[in-house]
């Protein structure tokens, strides 16, 4: 199955479902926003309406109707948007935008990420240097691996081309409505097209087409 054009921002995401839509403007590939997230949050935070968001500490803004459990750690900078839920022992290290209605669950760690609205990372997930599109879901124990074992710069590999990211740390780019099965590992530079399902315990790399089912590297089928 050919993974054509599925790695561009326009193919992956509906930008009407993130508070960070402006960050993607003028860019082609989603990993281009990764080095910009931190500064963007600080600037965006200053503009958030005070009747809707509390600045609970320097660089940390939480919507008044969001639910953050007392044991969760919110590292600066981050924004927790409306009706999001950050559960017990969640660890937001830094540079995270948690979208409207998004769930960040028990023992989940976030670092340098944008989670679009209604994303679910509910159980023991690590998500670093990644962008998760609208309604993307990470099954329990699934993680994004964001550094190659050889420490070289990450390259996004499609069927017929290799795209240099210029970055040592790139996790996964999940399109809208992607479902990742439990205990799966998304290797550095993985891109998964919208409405694709990944089987549990998978090891995924490269560009995976939209509207498909990833069973293993040699068995990716189109949804009927």
Long-range contacts (C-beta under 8 A, 24 or more apart in sequence): 1-209, 1-212, 1-220, 1-221, 1-222, 2-159, 2-209, 3-158, 3-159, 3-191, 3-193, 3-206, 3-207, 3-208, 3-209, 4-158, 4-159, 4-209, 6-158, 6-175, 6-191, 6-193, 6-207, 6-208, 6-209, 6-210, 7-156, 7-158, 7-163, 7-173, 7-191, 7-207, 11-175, 11-193, 11-194, 11-210, 12-133, 12-173, 12-174, 12-175, 12-176, 12-191, 12-193, 12-194, 13-116, 13-131, 13-133, 13-134, 13-175, 13-176, 14-133, 14-134, 14-176, 17-99, 17-100, 17-116, 17-117, 17-118, 17-133, 17-134, 17-176, 18-97, 18-99, 18-114, 18-116, 18-117, 18-134, 19-44, 19-79, 19-81, 19-97, 19-99, 19-100, 20-44, 20-97, 20-114, 23-114, 29-156, 29-163, 29-165, 30-131, 30-173, 30-191, 31-131, 31-154, 31-156, 31-165, 31-167, 31-170, 31-173, 31-189, 33-114, 33-131, 34-112, 34-129, 34-167, 34-169, 34-170, 35-167, 37-95, 37-96, 37-97, 37-112, 37-113, 37-114, 38-77, 38-94, 38-95, 38-112, 41-77, 41-78, 41-79, 41-95, 41-96, 41-97, 42-77, 44-79, 45-77, 45-79, 48-79, 52-82, 53-79, 72-104, 81-117, 87-122, 99-134, 112-169, 113-171, 116-176, 127-171, 127-172, 128-169, 128-171, 129-167, 129-169, 129-170, 129-171, 130-171, 130-172, 130-173, 130-174, 131-173, 131-174, 132-172, 132-174, 132-178, 133-174, 133-175, 133-176, 133-177, 133-178, 133-194, 134-176, 134-177, 135-176, 135-177, 136-174, 136-175, 136-176, 136-177, 136-178, 136-179, 136-180, 137-178, 137-179, 137-180, 138-180, 139-179, 139-180, 139-181, 139-182, 139-183, 139-184, 139-200, 140-182, 140-183, 141-182, 141-183, 142-180, 142-181, 142-182, 142-183, 142-184, 142-185, 142-186, 143-184, 143-185, 143-186, 144-171, 144-172, 144-186, 144-190, 145-171, 145-185, 145-186, 145-187, 145-188, 146-170, 146-171, 146-188, 147-188, 148-188, 154-188, 154-189, 155-189, 156-189, 156-191, 156-206, 156-207, 157-189, 157-205, 157-206, 157-207, 158-206, 158-207, 159-207, 165-189, 172-204, 175-210, 195-223, 197-223
